[in-house]
Amino acid sequence: MQKIKDFLKGFGEAFRHQSTEYIEFELRELENVFALILMGSFIGIPSPPTTLVMRLMPHMVKEIRVMESRAINLDDVFAEVAGMFDID
């Protein structure tokens, strides 16, 4: 009986870890999309009104740093997503 409990406990922990990993990845991507929407005018995408962007800009410090670091360390997003599924 203890082996079954240990197995289910390990299974639950692995499931929580993987689920947390997916949520963290989605959060990073949503932050990127939010920053892209606010600063889309830099790349030619229609953006929200300037007054709204200027009010939100002080809250964008983290996103600007993230975008800058991602631009420097540009990587393949599709490879990152595929790596999350542990396809062997």
MODELLER restraints for C-alpha pairs under 7 A, 6 or more apart:
rsr = mdl.restraints
at = mdl.atoms
rsr.add(forms.Gaussian(group=physical.xy_distance, feature=features.Distance(at['CA:31:A'], at['CA:63:A']), mean=6.58, stdev=0.5))
rsr.add(forms.Gaussian(group=physical.xy_distance, feature=features.Distance(at['CA:32:A'], at['CA:63:A']), mean=6.98, stdev=0.5))
rsr.add(forms.Gaussian(group=physical.xy_distance, feature=features.Distance(at['CA:35:A'], at['CA:63:A']), mean=6.21, stdev=0.5))
rsr.add(forms.Gaussian(group=physical.xy_distance, feature=features.Distance(at['CA:37:A'], at['CA:47:A']), mean=6.05, stdev=0.5))
rsr.add(forms.Gaussian(group=physical.xy_distance, feature=features.Distance(at['CA:38:A'], at['CA:47:A']), mean=5.99, stdev=0.5))
rsr.add(forms.Gaussian(group=physical.xy_distance, feature=features.Distance(at['CA:38:A'], at['CA:48:A']), mean=6.56, stdev=0.5))
rsr.add(forms.Gaussian(group=physical.xy_distance, feature=features.Distance(at['CA:38:A'], at['CA:53:A']), mean=6.02, stdev=0.5))
rsr.add(forms.Gaussian(group=physical.xy_distance, feature=features.Distance(at['CA:39:A'], at['CA:47:A']), mean=6.81, stdev=0.5))
rsr.add(forms.Gaussian(group=physical.xy_distance, feature=features.Distance(at['CA:40:A'], at['CA:46:A']), mean=6.23, stdev=0.5))
rsr.add(forms.Gaussian(group=physical.xy_distance, feature=features.Distance(at['CA:40:A'], at['CA:47:A']), mean=5.47, stdev=0.5))
rsr.add(forms.Gaussian(group=physical.xy_distance, feature=features.Distance(at['CA:41:A'], at['CA:47:A']), mean=5.71, stdev=0.5))
